[in-house]
Amino acid sequence: MTAHTHALRLLPWTTPEGKPCFLSSDTDEGVLSRLADDVEAAQTSAGAGVLGCAKAVLADPQVDARELRFALARVTEVLGDVLRVAESRGARLSVPYEEEEGDEGDDPRLPAEAFG
């Protein structure tokens, strides 16, 4: 039995077609891994900022529909980013997959989109 030392990392951006991007690496110290960490940190920080603004909009009894739609659009954007960050980080916390000797199968923890 050999330990699977790395899995695909879900990156915090998508392709131009909106498909998820993955990184296969044996280390978290590579250039793309560090870039992904920086982007995740920026997305999480942006989420906190948008949350504060959305709370202020909701607290304003004079807010109009245009302002509400704008706030909701920004919340939707950052929520998608933060959920992707959570999925990526959660996947990296899981127990390493171990292949049986002679097992030709794929890592069952990988999403189907990783292969399409």
C-alpha positions in Angstrom: 0.0 0.0 0.0 1.4 3.4 -0.9 0.2 6.7 0.5 -1.2 9.3 -1.9 1.0 12.2 -1.1 -1.0 14.9 -2.9 -4.5 15.5 -4.2 -5.8 18.1 -6.6 -6.3 21.5 -4.9 -9.4 23.5 -5.9 -8.0 26.9 -6.8 -9.8 30.1 -5.9 -10.5 31.0 -9.6 -12.3 29.5 -12.5 -11.6 29.1 -16.2 -13.0 31.7 -18.6 -15.9 29.3 -19.2 -16.6 29.2 -15.4 -15.2 25.7 -14.8 -13.2 25.0 -11.6 -9.4 25.0 -11.7 -7.3 22.5 -9.9 -3.6 22.3 -9.0 -1.7 19.0 -8.6 1.4 19.5 -6.4 3.4 17.6 -3.8 4.0 20.9 -1.9 2.1 23.9 -0.6 5.2 26.0 -1.2 5.0 26.4 -5.0 4.4 29.7 -6.7 0.8 28.7 -7.7 0.0 27.5 -4.2 1.2 30.7 -2.7 -0.7 32.7 -5.2 -3.8 30.7 -4.5 -3.3 31.3 -0.7 -3.0 35.1 -1.4 -6.1 35.1 -3.5 -8.1 33.1 -0.9 -7.0 35.6 1.8 -8.1 38.6 -0.4 -11.4 36.9 -1.2 -12.1 36.2 2.5 -11.2 39.8 3.4 -13.4 41.1 0.7 -16.2 38.9 2.1 -15.9 40.5 5.5 -16.0 44.0 4.0 -19.0 43.2 1.9 -20.8 41.7 4.9 -20.2 44.9 6.8 -21.6 47.0 4.0 -24.6 44.7 3.5 -25.4 45.0 7.2 -25.3 48.8 6.9 -27.7 48.7 3.9 -30.1 46.5 5.7 -30.1 48.7 8.7 -31.0 51.8 6.7 -34.8 52.2 6.6 -34.5 54.6 3.7 -32.6 52.2 1.4 -34.1 51.8 -2.1 -34.5 48.7 -4.3 -31.5 49.6 -6.4 -29.2 49.8 -3.4 -30.6 46.5 -2.1 -30.0 44.8 -5.5 -26.5 46.1 -5.6 -25.7 44.9 -2.1 -27.3 41.5 -2.8 -25.2 41.1 -6.0 -22.0 41.8 -4.1 -23.0 39.4 -1.3 -23.7 36.7 -3.9 -20.3 37.2 -5.5 -18.3 37.0 -2.3 -20.3 34.2 -0.9 -19.5 32.1 -4.0 -15.8 32.9 -3.5 -15.8 32.2 0.2 -17.6 28.9 -0.3 -15.0 27.8 -2.9 -12.3 28.7 -0.4 -14.0 26.7 2.3 -14.4 23.7 0.0 -10.7 23.9 -1.0 -9.5 24.2 2.5 -11.8 21.5 3.8 -10.6 19.1 1.1 -7.0 19.7 2.2 -7.9 18.8 5.8 -9.1 15.3 4.9 -7.3 12.1 5.6 -4.9 11.1 2.8 -6.2 8.6 0.3 -4.3 5.3 0.3 -4.3 3.2 -2.8 -4.3 -0.5 -2.6 -1.4 -2.2 -4.4 -2.4 -2.7 -8.0 -5.4 -0.3 -7.6 -5.8 1.7 -10.8 -8.8 3.7 -9.6 -9.1 7.4 -9.1 -9.0 9.1 -5.8 -12.7 9.0 -4.7 -12.4 12.4 -2.9 -12.0 14.3 -6.2 -15.0 15.9 -7.7 -16.2 14.6 -11.1 -15.5 18.0 -12.7 -11.7 17.3 -12.1 -11.9 14.8 -15.0 -14.1 16.6 -17.4 
